Amino acid sequence: MITELKDNQIFVFGSNLNGNHAGGAAIQAYEQFGAVWGQGEGWYGRSYAIPTLGKKMEKLSLKKIQKSLERLVEFAQAPVHQDKEFLLTAIGTGIAGNTIEEIESILPELPKNIIKVW
């Protein structure tokens, strides 16, 4: 479990589209790393949300999660963010119910500044 971040690190966690960060890595992101209540995707504070559950807390398809991961990669590769290190937690494997293998199967090629921490 990540308990603190270096100055250049961003905590990447699984979320729901409502941005209700009530459990798992999401509550940690909210309480410790600046995630914003009501914001279910993107960069806030020292965190970056990847939605794995929908507005009704339904499991999102792997294809939808993959699209969000692709947006993260695009974001991390932007020149202004290349000095940051994105710590990708095991998104979608808690309440969303995916396996690590399923998440691994949809990961785009990760740039060197996105690091899997599972």
MMTF fields as JSON, N, C-alpha, C and O atoms, coordinates in Angstrom:
{
  "mmtfVersion": "1.0.0",
  "mmtfProducer": "UNKNOWN",
  "numBonds": 471,
  "numAtoms": 472,
  "numGroups": 118,
  "numChains": 1,
  "numModels": 1,
  "chainsPerModel": [1],
  "groupsPerChain": [118],
  "chainIdList": ["A"],
  "bondAtomList": [4, 2, 8, 6, 12, 10, 16, 14, 20, 18, 24, 22, 28, 26, 32, 30, 36, 34, 40, 38, 44, 42, 48, 46, 52, 50, 56, 54, 60, 58, 64, 62, 68, 66, 72, 70, 76, 74, 80, 78, 84, 82, 88, 86, 92, 90, 96, 94, 100, 98, 104, 102, 108, 106, 112, 110, 116, 114, 120, 118, 124, 122, 128, 126, 132, 130, 136, 134, 140, 138, 144, 142, 148, 146, 152, 150, 156, 154, 160, 158, 164, 162, 168, 166, 172, 170, 176, 174, 180, 178, 184, 182, 188, 186, 192, 190, 196, 194, 200, 198, 204, 202, 208, 206, 212, 210, 216, 214, 220, 218, 224, 222, 228, 226, 232, 230, 236, 234, 240, 238, 244, 242, 248, 246, 252, 250, 256, 254, 260, 258, 264, 262, 268, 266, 272, 270, 276, 274, 280, 278, 284, 282, 288, 286, 292, 290, 296, 294, 300, 298, 304, 302, 308, 306, 312, 310, 316, 314, 320, 318, 324, 322, 328, 326, 332, 330, 336, 334, 340, 338, 344, 342, 348, 346, 352, 350, 356, 354, 360, 358, 364, 362, 368, 366, 372, 370, 376, 374, 380, 378, 384, 382, 388, 386, 392, 390, 396, 394, 400, 398, 404, 402, 408, 406, 412, 410, 416, 414, 420, 418, 424, 422, 428, 426, 432, 430, 436, 434, 440, 438, 444, 442, 448, 446, 452, 450, 456, 454, 460, 458, 464, 462, 468, 466],
  "bondOrderList": [1, 1, 1, 1, 1, 1, 1, 1, 1, 1, 1, 1, 1, 1, 1, 1, 1, 1, 1, 1, 1, 1, 1, 1, 1, 1, 1, 1, 1, 1, 1, 1, 1, 1, 1, 1, 1, 1, 1, 1, 1, 1, 1, 1, 1, 1, 1, 1, 1, 1, 1, 1, 1, 1, 1, 1, 1, 1, 1, 1, 1, 1, 1, 1, 1, 1, 1, 1, 1, 1, 1, 1, 1, 1, 1, 1, 1, 1, 1, 1, 1, 1, 1, 1, 1, 1, 1, 1, 1, 1, 1, 1, 1, 1, 1, 1, 1, 1, 1, 1, 1, 1, 1, 1, 1, 1, 1, 1, 1, 1, 1, 1, 1, 1, 1, 1, 1],
  "groupList": [{"groupName": "MET", "atomNameList": ["N", "CA", "C", "O"], "elementList": ["N", "C", "C", "O"], "formalChargeList": [0, 0, 0, 0], "bondAtomList": [1, 0, 2, 1, 3, 2], "bondOrderList": [1, 1, 2], "singleLetterCode": "M", "chemCompType": "L-PEPTIDE LINKING"}, {"groupName": "ILE", "atomNameList": ["N", "CA", "C", "O"], "elementList": ["N", "C", "C", "O"], "formalChargeList": [0, 0, 0, 0], "bondAtomList": [1, 0, 2, 1, 3, 2], "bondOrderList": [1, 1, 2], "singleLetterCode": "I", "chemCompType": "L-PEPTIDE LINKING"}, {"groupName": "THR", "atomNameList": ["N", "CA", "C", "O"], "elementList": ["N", "C", "C", "O"], "formalChargeList": [0, 0, 0, 0], "bondAtomList": [1, 0, 2, 1, 3, 2], "bondOrderList": [1, 1, 2], "singleLetterCode": "T", "chemCompType": "L-PEPTIDE LINKING"}, {"groupName": "GLU", "atomNameList": ["N", "CA", "C", "O"], "elementList": ["N", "C", "C", "O"], "formalChargeList": [0, 0, 0, 0], "bondAtomList": [1, 0, 2, 1, 3, 2], "bondOrderList": [1, 1, 2], "singleLetterCode": "E", "chemCompType": "L-PEPTIDE LINKING"}, {"groupName": "LEU", "atomNameList": ["N", "CA", "C", "O"], "elementList": ["N", "C", "C", "O"], "formalChargeList": [0, 0, 0, 0], "bondAtomList": [1, 0, 2, 1, 3, 2], "bondOrderList": [1, 1, 2], "singleLetterCode": "L", "chemCompType": "L-PEPTIDE LINKING"}, {"groupName": "LYS", "atomNameList": ["N", "CA", "C", "O"], "elementList": ["N", "C", "C", "O"], "formalChargeList": [0, 0, 0, 0], "bondAtomList": [1, 0, 2, 1, 3, 2], "bondOrderList": [1, 1, 2], "singleLetterCode": "K", "chemCompType": "L-PEPTIDE LINKING"}, {"groupName": "ASP", "atomNameList": ["N", "CA", "C", "O"], "elementList": ["N", "C", "C", "O"], "formalChargeList": [0, 0, 0, 0], "bondAtomList": [1, 0, 2, 1, 3, 2], "bondOrderList": [1, 1, 2], "singleLetterCode": "D", "chemCompType": "L-PEPTIDE LINKING"}, {"groupName": "ASN", "atomNameList": ["N", "CA", "C", "O"], "elementList": ["N", "C", "C", "O"], "formalChargeList": [0, 0, 0, 0], "bondAtomList": [1, 0, 2, 1, 3, 2], "bondOrderList": [1, 1, 2], "singleLetterCode": "N", "chemCompType": "L-PEPTIDE LINKING"}, {"groupName": "GLN", "atomNameList": ["N", "CA", "C", "O"], "elementList": ["N", "C", "C", "O"], "formalChargeList": [0, 0, 0, 0], "bondAtomList": [1, 0, 2, 1, 3, 2], "bondOrderList": [1, 1, 2], "singleLetterCode": "Q", "chemCompType": "L-PEPTIDE LINKING"}, {"groupName": "PHE", "atomNameList": ["N", "CA", "C", "O"], "elementList": ["N", "C", "C", "O"], "formalChargeList": [0, 0, 0, 0], "bondAtomList": [1, 0, 2, 1, 3, 2], "bondOrderList": [1, 1, 2], "singleLetterCode": "F", "chemCompType": "L-PEPTIDE LINKING"}, {"groupName": "VAL", "atomNameList": ["N", "CA", "C", "O"], "elementList": ["N", "C", "C", "O"], "formalChargeList": [0, 0, 0, 0], "bondAtomList": [1, 0, 2, 1, 3, 2], "bondOrderList": [1, 1, 2], "singleLetterCode": "V", "chemCompType": "L-PEPTIDE LINKING"}, {"groupName": "GLY", "atomNameList": ["N", "CA", "C", "O"], "elementList": ["N", "C", "C", "O"], "formalChargeList": [0, 0, 0, 0], "bondAtomList": [1, 0, 2, 1, 3, 2], "bondOrderList": [1, 1, 2], "singleLetterCode": "G", "chemCompType": "PEPTIDE LINKING"}, {"groupName": "SER", "atomNameList": ["N", "CA", "C", "O"], "elementList": ["N", "C", "C", "O"], "formalChargeList": [0, 0, 0, 0], "bondAtomList": [1, 0, 2, 1, 3, 2], "bondOrderList": [1, 1, 2], "singleLetterCode": "S", "chemCompType": "L-PEPTIDE LINKING"}, {"groupName": "HIS", "atomNameList": ["N", "CA", "C", "O"], "elementList": ["N", "C", "C", "O"], "formalChargeList": [0, 0, 0, 0], "bondAtomList": [1, 0, 2, 1, 3, 2], "bondOrderList": [1, 1, 2], "singleLetterCode": "H", "chemCompType": "L-PEPTIDE LINKING"}, {"groupName": "ALA", "atomNameList": ["N", "CA", "C", "O"], "elementList": ["N", "C", "C", "O"], "formalChargeList": [0, 0, 0, 0], "bondAtomList": [1, 0, 2, 1, 3, 2], "bondOrderList": [1, 1, 2], "singleLetterCode": "A", "chemCompType": "L-PEPTIDE LINKING"}, {"groupName": "TYR", "atomNameList": ["N", "CA", "C", "O"], "elementList": ["N", "C", "C", "O"], "formalChargeList": [0, 0, 0, 0], "bondAtomList": [1, 0, 2, 1, 3, 2], "bondOrderList": [1, 1, 2], "singleLetterCode": "Y", "chemCompType": "L-PEPTIDE LINKING"}, {"groupName": "TRP", "atomNameList": ["N", "CA", "C", "O"], "elementList": ["N", "C", "C", "O"], "formalChargeList": [0, 0, 0, 0], "bondAtomList": [1, 0, 2, 1, 3, 2], "bondOrderList": [1, 1, 2], "singleLetterCode": "W", "chemCompType": "L-PEPTIDE LINKING"}, {"groupName": "ARG", "atomNameList": ["N", "CA", "C", "O"], "elementList": ["N", "C", "C", "O"], "formalChargeList": [0, 0, 0, 0], "bondAtomList": [1, 0, 2, 1, 3, 2], "bondOrderList": [1, 1, 2], "singleLetterCode": "R", "chemCompType": "L-PEPTIDE LINKING"}, {"groupName": "PRO", "atomNameList": ["N", "CA", "C", "O"], "elementList": ["N", "C", "C", "O"], "formalChargeList": [0, 0, 0, 0], "bondAtomList": [1, 0, 2, 1, 3, 2], "bondOrderList": [1, 1, 2], "singleLetterCode": "P", "chemCompType": "L-PEPTIDE LINKING"}],
  "groupTypeList": [0, 1, 2, 3, 4, 5, 6, 7, 8, 1, 9, 10, 9, 11, 12, 7, 4, 7, 11, 7, 13, 14, 11, 11, 14, 14, 1, 8, 14, 15, 3, 8, 9, 11, 14, 10, 16, 11, 8, 11, 3, 11, 16, 15, 11, 17, 12, 15, 14, 1, 18, 2, 4, 11, 5, 5, 0, 3, 5, 4, 12, 4, 5, 5, 1, 8, 5, 12, 4, 3, 17, 4, 10, 3, 9, 14, 8, 14, 18, 10, 13, 8, 6, 5, 3, 9, 4, 4, 2, 14, 1, 11, 2, 11, 1, 14, 11, 7, 2, 1, 3, 3, 1, 3, 12, 1, 4, 18, 3, 4, 18, 5, 7, 1, 1, 5, 10, 16],
  "groupIdList": [1, 2, 3, 4, 5, 6, 7, 8, 9, 10, 11, 12, 13, 14, 15, 16, 17, 18, 19, 20, 21, 22, 23, 24, 25, 26, 27, 28, 29, 30, 31, 32, 33, 34, 35, 36, 37, 38, 39, 40, 41, 42, 43, 44, 45, 46, 47, 48, 49, 50, 51, 52, 53, 54, 55, 56, 57, 58, 59, 60, 61, 62, 63, 64, 65, 66, 67, 68, 69, 70, 71, 72, 73, 74, 75, 76, 77, 78, 79, 80, 81, 82, 83, 84, 85, 86, 87, 88, 89, 90, 91, 92, 93, 94, 95, 96, 97, 98, 99, 100, 101, 102, 103, 104, 105, 106, 107, 108, 109, 110, 111, 112, 113, 114, 115, 116, 117, 118],
  "secStructList": [7, 7, 7, 7, 7, 7, 6, 6, 3, 3, 3, 3, 3, 3, 3, 3, 6, 6, 7, 7, 7, 7, 1, 2, 2, 2, 2, 2, 2, 2, 2, 2, 1, 7, 7, 7, 6, 6, 7, 7, 1, 3, 3, 3, 6, 6, 3, 3, 3, 3, 3, 3, 3, 7, 6, 6, 1, 7, 5, 7, 7, 2, 2, 2, 2, 2, 2, 2, 2, 2, 2, 2, 2, 2, 2, 2, 2, 1, 4, 4, 4, 6, 6, 7, 3, 3, 3, 3, 7, 7, 6, 6, 1, 1, 6, 6, 7, 7, 7, 2, 2, 2, 2, 2, 2, 2, 7, 7, 7, 7, 7, 6, 6, 3, 3, 3, 7, 7],
  "xCoordList": [0.841, 0.0, 0.881, 1.863, 0.524, 1.243, 0.736, -0.466, 1.64, 1.221, 1.69, 1.161, 2.679, 3.127, 3.68, 4.034, 3.744, 4.222, 5.419, 5.512, 6.325, 7.392, 6.764, 5.643, 7.47, 6.925, 6.431, 5.474, 7.047, 6.679, 5.725, 5.435, 5.236, 4.405, 2.906, 2.448, 2.161, 0.706, 0.145, 0.61, -0.842, -1.504, -2.658, -3.613, -2.576, -3.615, -4.48, -3.98, -5.786, -6.693, -7.97, -8.326, -8.658, -9.946, -11.052, -11.047, -12.005, -13.07, -14.405, -14.488, -15.44, -16.728, -17.057, -16.514, -17.948, -18.234, -18.876, -18.882, -19.419, -19.978, -18.895, -19.127, -17.72, -16.663, -16.947, -16.527, -17.659, -17.909, -16.759, -16.78, -15.778, -14.542, -14.683, -14.074, -15.486, -15.853, -15.116, -15.262, -14.343, -13.684, -12.389, -12.099, -11.621, -10.39, -9.403, -9.24, -8.752, -7.766, -8.419, -7.768, -9.706, -10.396, -10.502, -10.279, -10.833, -10.929, -9.543, -9.398, -8.539, -7.169, -6.792, -6.195, -7.144, -6.862, -7.568, -7.001, -8.795, -9.58, -8.997, -8.836, -8.686, -8.233, -6.776, -6.417, -5.931, -4.501, -3.908, -2.927, -4.505, -3.809, -4.6, -4.263, -5.636, -6.299, -7.381, -7.812, -7.837, -8.965, -10.168, -10.353, -10.969, -12.099, -13.399, -13.669, -14.195, -15.498, -16.342, -16.428, -16.954, -17.793, -17.053, -17.672, -15.754, -14.956, -14.459, -13.578, -15.03, -14.771, -13.657, -13.291, -13.103, -12.0, -11.075, -11.516, -9.788, -8.812, -7.949, -7.968, -7.181, -6.151, -6.705, -7.282, -6.521, -6.931, -5.92, -5.672, -5.34, -4.351, -3.168, -2.528, -2.888, -1.789, -2.346, -1.727, -3.535, -4.184, -4.774, -4.997, -5.017, -5.621, -6.609, -6.23, -7.891, -8.959, -9.196, -9.273, -9.309, -9.687, -11.017, -11.053, -12.114, -13.394, -13.426, -13.083, -13.849, -14.039, -15.481, -15.897, -16.239, -17.667, -18.443, -17.94, -19.674, -20.507, -21.262, -21.011, -22.184, -22.956, -23.875, -24.186, -24.311, -25.161, -24.341, -24.879, -23.032, -22.081, -21.999, -21.581, -22.406, -22.272, -20.845, -20.166, -20.416, -19.067, -18.967, -19.796, -17.952, -17.732, -17.043, -16.312, -17.282, -16.648, -15.135, -14.657, -14.409, -12.964, -12.605, -11.599, -13.418, -13.164, -13.241, -12.418, -14.226, -14.344, -13.175, -12.645, -12.784, -11.638, -10.383, -9.559, -10.241, -9.085, -9.022, -7.94, -10.162, -10.196, -9.711, -8.976, -10.11, -9.653, -8.153, -7.463, -7.654, -6.213, -5.456, -4.364, -6.033, -5.409, -5.348, -4.375, -6.405, -6.382, -5.299, -4.638, -5.114, -4.045, -2.681, -1.843, -2.461, -1.187, -0.941, 0.158, -1.971, -1.859, -1.493, -0.626, -2.157, -1.921, -0.486, 0.202, -0.044, 1.3, 2.396, 3.492, 2.11, 3.103, 3.202, 4.144, 2.241, 2.301, 3.597, 3.984, 4.267, 5.552, 5.501, 6.463, 4.408, 4.3, 4.224, 4.461, 3.895, 3.748, 4.859, 4.857, 5.798, 6.819, 7.757, 8.452, 7.785, 8.609, 7.882, 8.458, 6.629, 5.831, 5.896, 6.11, 5.708, 5.692, 4.284, 3.857, 3.582, 2.211, 2.24, 2.652, 1.805, 1.802, 0.445, -0.531, 0.389, -0.856, -1.157, -0.484, -2.177, -2.599, -3.409, -3.673, -3.792, -4.535, -5.996, -6.904, -6.201, -7.546, -8.489, -8.095, -9.74, -10.779, -10.754, -11.537, -9.869, -9.761, -10.406, -10.426, -10.926, -11.626, -13.107, -13.541, -13.876, -15.337, -15.801, -16.873, -15.012, -15.387, -15.263, -15.898, -14.449, -14.429, -13.617, -13.774, -12.758, -11.9, -10.687, -10.332, -10.063, -8.822, -7.642, -7.778, -6.506, -5.277, -5.023, -4.62, -5.261, -5.036, -5.924, -5.475, -7.174, -8.076, -7.574, -7.577, -7.147, -6.628, -5.334, -5.141, -4.459, -3.213, -3.519, -2.802, -4.576, -4.895, -5.339, -5.303, -5.752, -6.231, -5.268, -5.533, -4.163, -3.211, -2.589, -2.064, -2.652, -1.904, -0.407, -0.033, 0.414, 1.849, 2.063, 1.671, 2.684, 2.851, 4.166, 5.209, 4.12, 5.377, 6.162, 5.616, 7.414, 8.281, 7.847, 8.273, 7.007, 6.592, 5.257, 4.72, 4.728, 3.584, 4.112, 4.586, 4.025, 4.594, 3.49, 2.752, 3.386, 2.424, 2.94, 4.114, 2.053, 2.43, 1.583, 1.112, 1.412, 0.746, 1.622, 1.246],
  "yCoordList": [-1.19, 0.0, 1.247, 1.329, 2.187, 3.466, 4.371, 4.619, 4.864, 5.736, 7.171, 8.082, 7.37, 8.73, 8.774, 7.75, 9.976, 10.189, 11.127, 12.03, 10.902, 11.866, 13.061, 12.967, 14.169, 15.399, 15.233, 15.901, 14.373, 14.231, 13.063, 12.764, 12.401, 11.216, 11.517, 12.378, 10.771, 10.858, 9.465, 8.481, 9.376, 8.133, 7.863, 8.638, 6.777, 6.429, 5.322, 4.264, 5.585, 4.682, 4.443, 5.227, 3.346, 3.033, 3.821, 4.008, 4.281, 5.146, 4.696, 3.698, 5.457, 5.294, 6.626, 7.665, 6.59, 7.806, 8.918, 10.074, 8.577, 9.605, 10.319, 11.394, 9.719, 10.298, 10.17, 11.014, 9.118, 8.84, 7.972, 6.751, 8.598, 7.928, 7.366, 7.875, 6.316, 5.833, 4.579, 4.189, 3.945, 2.711, 2.446, 3.066, 1.522, 1.06, 2.188, 3.108, 2.091, 3.101, 4.46, 5.494, 4.463, 5.734, 6.586, 7.795, 5.985, 6.78, 7.259, 8.358, 6.441, 6.864, 8.059, 9.021, 7.994, 9.111, 10.38, 11.471, 10.227, 11.37, 11.942, 13.154, 11.055, 11.511, 11.978, 12.852, 11.404, 11.697, 12.415, 13.145, 12.209, 12.649, 13.612, 13.792, 14.226, 15.316, 14.964, 15.832, 13.715, 13.379, 14.236, 14.531, 14.625, 15.516, 14.715, 13.982, 14.87, 14.206, 14.697, 15.9, 13.782, 14.138, 14.121, 14.317, 13.894, 13.829, 12.394, 11.936, 11.693, 10.267, 9.901, 8.729, 10.873, 10.566, 11.771, 12.92, 11.476, 12.522, 12.889, 12.238, 13.963, 14.415, 15.463, 16.462, 15.222, 16.162, 16.039, 14.936, 17.146, 17.101, 16.242, 16.505, 15.219, 14.295, 12.924, 11.898, 12.92, 11.665, 11.749, 12.83, 10.564, 10.463, 9.303, 8.169, 9.6, 8.604, 7.927, 8.585, 6.598, 5.787, 5.128, 4.293, 5.474, 4.853, 3.366, 2.981, 2.553, 1.122, 0.714, -0.408, 1.649, 1.46, 2.633, 3.755, 2.366, 3.404, 4.221, 4.098, 5.052, 5.936, 5.17, 5.648, 3.982, 3.15, 2.063, 1.053, 2.288, 1.371, 0.028, -0.979, 0.037, -1.176, -1.291, -0.288, -2.495, -2.764, -2.248, -2.591, -1.42, -0.954, -2.052, -2.876, -2.05, -3.041, -2.809, -1.7, -3.863, -3.74, -2.757, -2.054, -2.702, -1.772, -0.318, 0.511, -0.007, 1.356, 1.684, 2.795, 0.715, 0.932, 1.152, 2.008, 0.383, 0.523, 1.923, 2.501, 2.473, 3.838, 4.848, 5.777, 4.676, 5.575, 5.43, 6.417, 4.215, 3.991, 4.647, 5.18, 4.608, 5.273, 6.782, 7.426, 7.354, 8.79, 9.099, 10.134, 8.207, 8.383, 8.392, 9.247, 7.455, 7.383, 8.677, 9.23, 9.155, 10.411, 11.57, 12.387, 11.619, 12.657, 12.585, 13.602, 11.38, 11.195, 11.512, 11.921, 11.328, 11.572, 13.038, 13.426, 13.849, 15.275, 15.863, 15.54, 16.722, 17.275, 17.855, 17.723, 18.485, 19.118, 18.093, 18.445, 16.832, 15.808, 14.764, 13.858, 14.875, 13.832, 13.758, 12.757, 14.8, 14.754, 14.11, 13.939, 13.756, 13.131, 11.609, 11.068, 10.94, 9.483, 9.069, 9.405, 8.351, 7.931, 6.51, 5.578, 6.345, 5.037, 4.384, 4.74, 3.438, 2.773, 1.63, 0.6, 1.818, 0.77, -0.286, -0.129, -1.33, -2.443, -2.041, -2.574, -1.095, -0.565, -1.69, -2.636, -1.556, -2.473, -3.852, -4.712, -4.092, -5.436, -5.559, -6.642, -4.471, -4.512, -4.705, -5.76, -3.69, -3.755, -4.0, -4.568, -3.581, -3.799, -5.269, -5.705, -6.031, -7.471, -8.036, -9.208, -7.233, -7.769, -8.447, -8.185, -9.318, -9.939, -9.1, -8.301, -9.299, -8.636, -9.02, -8.181, -10.291, -10.757, -10.014, -9.676, -9.757, -9.009, -7.585, -7.076, -6.945, -5.575, -5.574, -4.714, -6.519, -6.624, -6.755, -6.199, -7.486, -7.744, -6.494, -6.475, -5.461, -4.24, -3.063, -1.976, -3.277, -2.178, -1.799, -2.655, -0.517, -0.077, -0.116, -0.353, 0.109, 0.195, 1.395, 2.517, 1.145, 2.205, 2.935, 2.305, 4.27, 5.021, 4.807, 4.316, 5.167, 4.907, 5.641, 5.276, 6.668, 7.401, 6.898, 7.511, 5.792, 5.118, 3.786, 2.949, 3.6, 2.426, 1.628, 2.152, 0.351, -0.534, -0.814, -1.131, -0.693, -0.949, -2.076, -2.001, -3.112, -4.309, -5.507, -6.613],
  "zCoordList": [0.0, 0.0, 0.0, 0.738, -0.817, -0.903, 0.205, 0.306, 1.035, 2.136, 1.965, 2.602, 1.109, 0.82, -0.595, -1.18, -1.123, -2.479, -2.473, -1.642, -3.401, -3.644, -4.351, -4.85, -4.398, -4.973, -6.409, -6.802, -7.191, -8.602, -8.864, -10.022, -7.822, -8.024, -7.965, -7.213, -8.79, -8.871, -8.587, -9.163, -7.713, -7.311, -8.285, -8.34, -9.047, -10.033, -9.431, -9.051, -9.352, -8.644, -9.434, -10.314, -9.108, -9.71, -9.034, -7.817, -9.842, -9.348, -9.935, -10.65, -9.615, -10.286, -10.941, -10.564, -11.921, -12.693, -11.873, -12.296, -10.694, -9.808, -9.008, -8.456, -8.95, -8.13, -6.651, -5.86, -6.267, -4.851, -4.353, -4.505, -3.768, -3.375, -1.962, -1.021, -1.82, -0.495, -0.035, 1.123, -0.882, -0.446, -1.182, -2.205, -0.653, -1.287, -1.563, -0.762, -2.715, -3.099, -3.323, -3.174, -3.68, -3.942, -2.68, -2.733, -1.571, -0.34, 0.088, 0.622, -0.146, 0.148, -0.722, -0.239, -2.013, -2.926, -2.449, -2.498, -1.994, -1.51, -0.211, -0.072, 0.731, 2.041, 2.053, 2.842, 1.187, 1.276, 0.068, 0.201, -1.125, -2.331, -3.216, -4.386, -2.673, -3.377, -4.377, -5.136, -4.403, -5.281, -4.871, -3.69, -5.84, -5.601, -5.634, -6.585, -4.58, -4.522, -5.698, -5.943, -6.415, -7.551, -8.886, -9.932, -8.87, -10.1, -10.282, -9.554, -11.257, -11.425, -12.382, -12.474, -13.102, -14.008, -14.114, -14.148, -14.165, -14.42, -13.237, -12.192, -13.435, -12.504, -11.561, -11.989, -10.269, -9.23, -8.097, -7.608, -7.678, -6.607, -7.029, -8.047, -6.243, -6.534, -6.875, -6.591, -7.495, -7.855, -9.263, -9.808, -9.828, -11.16, -11.1, -10.809, -11.38, -11.304, -12.65, -13.688, -12.613, -13.773, -13.419, -12.515, -14.101, -13.756, -14.137, -15.254, -13.173, -13.401, -13.097, -13.388, -12.502, -12.225, -12.801, -12.857, -13.228, -13.814, -12.774, -11.575, -13.24, -12.35, -11.407, -10.316, -11.822, -10.964, -10.278, -9.824, -10.212, -9.589, -10.313, -9.741, -11.584, -12.394, -12.913, -13.131, -13.102, -13.608, -15.041, -15.884, -15.32, -16.687, -17.491, -16.941, -18.777, -19.647, -19.678, -19.442, -19.971, -20.096, -21.205, -21.108, -22.26, -23.367, -22.872, -23.26, -22.019, -21.481, -20.549, -20.572, -19.738, -18.845, -19.682, -19.361, -20.747, -21.631, -22.234, -22.332, -22.637, -23.193, -22.152, -22.489, -20.906, -19.842, -19.613, -19.36, -19.699, -19.568, -20.713, -20.518, -21.901, -23.051, -22.844, -23.235, -22.219, -21.907, -20.875, -20.96, -19.903, -18.922, -19.618, -19.332, -20.518, -21.232, -22.002, -21.966, -22.698, -23.452, -22.51, -22.82, -21.381, -20.385, -19.858, -19.772, -19.508, -18.942, -19.957, -19.574, -21.247, -22.284, -22.692, -23.383, -22.273, -22.61, -22.044, -20.921, -22.814, -22.344, -20.934, -20.178, -20.58, -19.264, -18.117, -16.961, -18.431, -17.385, -17.395, -16.562, -18.313, -18.431, -17.233, -17.055, -16.412, -15.206, -14.031, -12.956, -14.235, -13.182, -13.309, -14.394, -12.187, -12.145, -11.693, -10.588, -12.539, -12.268, -11.715, -12.407, -10.47, -9.815, -10.023, -9.363, -10.934, -11.326, -10.374, -10.392, -9.537, -8.606, -9.365, -10.558, -8.691, -9.304, -9.527, -8.89, -10.439, -10.711, -11.136, -11.819, -10.712, -11.173, -10.561, -10.963, -9.588, -9.023, -7.651, -7.066, -7.144, -5.852, -6.088, -6.55, -5.771, -5.897, -7.339, -7.55, -8.329, -9.735, -10.136, -11.096, -9.405, -9.585, -10.743, -11.084, -11.35, -12.408, -11.784, -10.634, -12.562, -12.106, -12.608, -13.534, -11.986, -12.454, -13.914, -14.72, -14.246, -15.616, -16.612, -17.707, -16.243, -17.128, -17.327, -18.448, -16.256, -16.366, -17.177, -18.037, -16.911, -17.695, -19.187, -20.019, -19.526, -20.936, -21.693, -22.923, -20.983, -21.652, -21.508, -22.02, -20.82, -20.64, -21.98, -22.692, -22.316, -23.496, -23.159, -22.01, -24.129, -23.848, -22.936, -23.26, -21.805, -20.815, -21.027, -21.204, -21.01, -21.079, -19.786, -18.797, -19.797, -18.643, -17.377, -16.281, -17.506, -16.302, -15.714, -14.792, -16.241, -15.613, -15.089, -15.858, -13.774, -13.131, -12.453, -11.619, -12.822, -12.15, -10.746, -10.553, -9.775, -8.382, -7.787, -6.652, -8.591, -8.051, -8.238, -7.852]
}
